[in-house]
Structures are given as structure tokens and as C-alpha cells.
Amino acid sequence: MPKHTPDRTLIIGLAWFDRKQWQRLTEAVEDRNELDDTYELWKQSALDAVQVIERQGQTVELVHVEVESLVSWCKEKGLPVNGRSRAEYVTQLMQRRHGQTKA
């Protein structure tokens, strides 16, 4: 992971789902009990998290996640579809987006 230096802004990626993708997520994950009960609750929690992170001086980038791509990626890596793998997936998408792909 790259070091945070004064000339490099740290950007935090946050998985973002539209209503359809969130519904698909609830069907695909192993940690359903860790997710909010409804899309509306999830969305509000996510927006609240963005505000907290930004108040701490960090930059948040919403990363739209297509669940089928996430599930395929998890299968390829031999990972369960859960919060930890979602975070790793978003990190990988962010690295690609910002030209920091892993070798």
C-alpha cells in the first residue's frame, strides 16, 4: 500500500450500490446479518459514514459495485462474499482507477 505523503491525497473508497445491486448483494453475501435491513437504511448509513470521514479531513470516493462482478472476483480468488472481500475488491477497483495496479 502506498505511503501517505504530503503531496499525495489519501482517498478512501466506499462501496456504493444502487437499489437493484444492493438487493442482489443481500442475496449473494455470506454476512447478510451484517447488512442493514433495507436499502434506505443502508444508504443513510453509508452517507453518514461519508460525512464522518470527510469531517476527519479525508476524501471519499464512491465506488459503484456491480455485484455479479464482485461475486465472480471472489470466486476467482477463493474468497467468501463478505465485508472483508468487498473492501478488498473496492481497494482493487480504486487502484485500477488511479493507475496503481498491483503486479
Buried (B, 14 or more C-beta within 10 A) or exposed (E): EEEEEEEEEEEBBBBBBEEEBBBBBBEBBEEEEEBBEEBEEBBEEBEEEBEEBEEEEEEBBBBEBEBEEBBEBBEEEEBEBBBEBBEBBBBBBBBEEEEEEEE
